[in-house]
Amino acid sequence: MVDKNKCISCGTCIDICPVNAISWGDDGKAHIDPNKCIKCHSCEGMCPVGAIKIED
């Protein structure tokens, strides 16, 4: 769901997620918890580098 090679660790996705499903991983990149994600696509649309793809 998060392309670690594209993620620039800006935190936009973390700030926009309505259910707090995104956090920082051990690698300093965004991590999406699939058990919390409601697939609203908010983070996908706000990511400035297109690092997030939500699979329905």
Backbone as a chain_set.jsonl record, in Angstrom:
{"seq": "MVDKNKCISCGTCIDICPVNAISWGDDGKAHIDPNKCIKCHSCEGMCPVGAIKIED", "coords": {"N": [[0.807, -1.192, 0.0], [1.984, 1.267, 0.699], [4.488, 2.708, -1.129], [7.641, 2.336, -0.358], [9.92, 3.309, -1.544], [9.129, 5.63, -2.762], [7.971, 7.174, -0.754], [8.339, 10.116, 1.114], [8.34, 10.715, 3.736], [6.702, 12.815, 4.732], [4.421, 13.066, 6.271], [1.85, 13.822, 5.623], [-0.163, 11.955, 4.982], [-0.574, 10.713, 7.434], [-1.632, 12.796, 8.93], [-4.048, 13.263, 7.564], [-5.586, 10.949, 7.681], [-8.665, 9.656, 8.673], [-9.166, 7.679, 10.552], [-6.929, 7.096, 11.967], [-5.176, 5.123, 10.909], [-2.663, 5.136, 9.904], [0.766, 5.221, 10.554], [4.151, 5.902, 11.672], [6.588, 3.756, 10.41], [9.198, 1.452, 11.454], [11.224, 2.045, 9.753], [11.03, 4.708, 9.287], [9.241, 5.485, 7.428], [5.881, 5.885, 6.137], [3.337, 3.737, 7.39], [0.611, 1.666, 6.803], [-2.005, 0.372, 8.64], [-3.689, -2.394, 7.846], [-5.875, -3.455, 9.171], [-7.157, -1.366, 10.375], [-7.623, 0.473, 8.367], [-10.089, 2.054, 6.389], [-10.388, 2.279, 3.743], [-10.889, 4.778, 2.478], [-9.526, 6.359, 0.756], [-8.443, 8.878, 1.201], [-5.785, 9.451, 1.986], [-4.373, 8.528, -0.207], [-5.127, 10.322, -2.205], [-4.021, 12.656, -1.211], [-1.285, 12.349, -0.965], [1.75, 13.743, -1.812], [3.638, 12.66, -3.532], [2.619, 10.417, -4.682], [2.881, 7.927, -3.394], [1.152, 6.189, -2.205], [-1.154, 3.604, -2.658], [-4.313, 2.475, -2.514], [-5.81, -0.593, -2.234], [-8.795, -1.985, -3.198]], "CA": [[0.0, 0.0, 0.0], [2.891, 2.411, 0.665], [5.734, 2.454, -1.845], [8.695, 2.86, 0.521], [10.898, 4.018, -2.362], [8.575, 6.945, -3.105], [7.582, 7.903, 0.455], [9.319, 11.116, 1.553], [8.12, 10.899, 5.177], [6.193, 14.174, 4.98], [3.391, 12.988, 7.299], [0.536, 14.265, 5.138], [-1.107, 10.845, 5.081], [-0.868, 10.51, 8.855], [-2.496, 13.901, 9.346], [-5.347, 13.254, 6.88], [-6.324, 9.7, 7.915], [-9.734, 9.879, 9.649], [-9.266, 6.6, 11.541], [-5.587, 6.875, 12.529], [-4.664, 3.837, 10.442], [-1.312, 5.317, 9.382], [1.764, 5.613, 11.55], [5.525, 5.774, 11.186], [7.185, 2.442, 10.563], [10.548, 1.437, 12.002], [12.119, 2.581, 8.732], [10.79, 6.136, 9.15], [8.282, 5.686, 6.337], [4.497, 5.657, 6.523], [2.854, 2.353, 7.424], [-0.849, 1.613, 6.923], [-2.516, -0.818, 9.316], [-4.832, -2.845, 7.045], [-7.011, -3.772, 10.033], [-7.821, -0.107, 10.727], [-7.922, 1.238, 7.153], [-11.467, 1.932, 5.895], [-10.289, 2.44, 2.295], [-11.558, 6.02, 2.06], [-8.648, 6.927, -0.274], [-8.013, 10.244, 1.535], [-4.319, 9.516, 1.98], [-3.947, 8.304, -1.589], [-5.329, 11.567, -2.944], [-3.234, 13.763, -0.643], [0.148, 12.068, -1.009], [2.338, 14.606, -2.84], [4.525, 11.926, -4.44], [1.917, 9.241, -5.195], [3.46, 6.727, -2.804], [0.122, 5.349, -1.592], [-2.18, 3.021, -3.513], [-5.252, 1.694, -1.719], [-6.41, -1.696, -2.988], [-10.146, -2.264, -2.702]], "C": [[0.853, 1.26, 0.0], [4.166, 1.992, -0.06], [6.855, 3.126, -1.056], [9.764, 3.624, -0.261], [10.426, 5.419, -2.733], [8.287, 7.808, -1.885], [8.696, 8.847, 0.899], [9.143, 11.476, 3.029], [7.621, 12.295, 5.536], [5.111, 14.203, 6.056], [2.006, 13.432, 6.866], [-0.511, 13.175, 5.302], [-1.522, 10.594, 6.529], [-1.848, 11.568, 9.346], [-3.911, 13.797, 8.777], [-6.191, 12.019, 7.205], [-7.384, 9.885, 9.005], [-9.835, 8.818, 10.745], [-7.91, 6.236, 12.157], [-5.001, 5.508, 12.172], [-3.22, 3.921, 9.956], [-0.393, 5.821, 10.49], [3.142, 5.51, 10.91], [6.006, 4.356, 11.433], [8.58, 2.567, 11.147], [11.566, 2.042, 11.037], [11.934, 4.085, 8.51], [9.842, 6.489, 8.017], [6.878, 5.391, 6.854], [4.152, 4.17, 6.454], [1.349, 2.396, 7.634], [-1.246, 0.289, 7.571], [-3.76, -1.273, 8.557], [-6.064, -3.197, 7.877], [-7.792, -2.529, 10.448], [-8.296, 0.673, 9.504], [-9.351, 0.974, 6.659], [-11.549, 2.172, 4.385], [-11.058, 3.658, 1.768], [-10.779, 6.756, 0.978], [-8.196, 8.36, 0.01], [-6.498, 10.386, 1.434], [-3.771, 9.394, 0.563], [-4.04, 9.601, -2.402], [-4.459, 12.713, -2.468], [-1.72, 13.538, -0.705], [0.796, 12.863, -2.151], [3.234, 13.879, -3.843], [3.891, 10.633, -4.981], [2.452, 7.925, -4.65], [2.414, 5.761, -2.256], [-0.901, 4.902, -2.65], [-3.047, 2.119, -2.634], [-5.904, 0.65, -2.63], [-7.756, -2.029, -2.376], [-10.432, -3.732, -2.56]], "O": [[0.481, 2.241, -0.643], [4.839, 1.043, 0.343], [6.995, 4.349, -1.089], [10.439, 4.49, 0.296], [11.246, 6.3, -2.99], [8.348, 9.035, -1.964], [9.848, 8.438, 1.043], [9.738, 12.441, 3.509], [8.062, 12.886, 6.522], [4.895, 15.238, 6.687], [1.076, 13.418, 7.673], [-1.634, 13.454, 5.722], [-2.684, 10.298, 6.808], [-2.781, 11.265, 10.089], [-4.871, 14.199, 9.434], [-7.407, 12.049, 7.016], [-7.048, 10.231, 10.138], [-10.511, 9.028, 11.753], [-7.77, 5.19, 12.791], [-4.412, 4.829, 13.013], [-2.615, 2.899, 9.632], [-0.738, 6.724, 11.251], [3.281, 5.089, 9.762], [5.852, 3.819, 12.53], [9.087, 3.676, 11.315], [12.634, 2.494, 11.449], [12.593, 4.674, 7.653], [9.664, 7.662, 7.689], [6.708, 4.731, 7.878], [4.619, 3.448, 5.573], [0.863, 3.08, 8.534], [-0.864, -0.783, 7.1], [-4.79, -0.602, 8.617], [-7.176, -3.234, 7.351], [-8.958, -2.626, 10.829], [-9.254, 1.441, 9.587], [-9.77, -0.176, 6.527], [-12.639, 2.256, 3.82], [-11.769, 3.585, 0.766], [-11.306, 7.675, 0.35], [-7.615, 8.997, -0.869], [-5.999, 11.349, 0.852], [-2.818, 10.079, 0.192], [-3.145, 9.927, -3.182], [-4.185, 13.643, -3.227], [-0.957, 14.483, -0.509], [0.439, 12.683, -3.315], [3.554, 14.431, -4.896], [4.557, 9.851, -5.658], [2.475, 6.92, -5.361], [2.747, 4.636, -1.882], [-1.427, 5.708, -3.417], [-2.57, 1.127, -2.081], [-6.476, 0.985, -3.668], [-7.852, -2.321, -1.184], [-11.53, -4.11, -2.152]]}, "num_chains": 1, "name": "protein.A"}
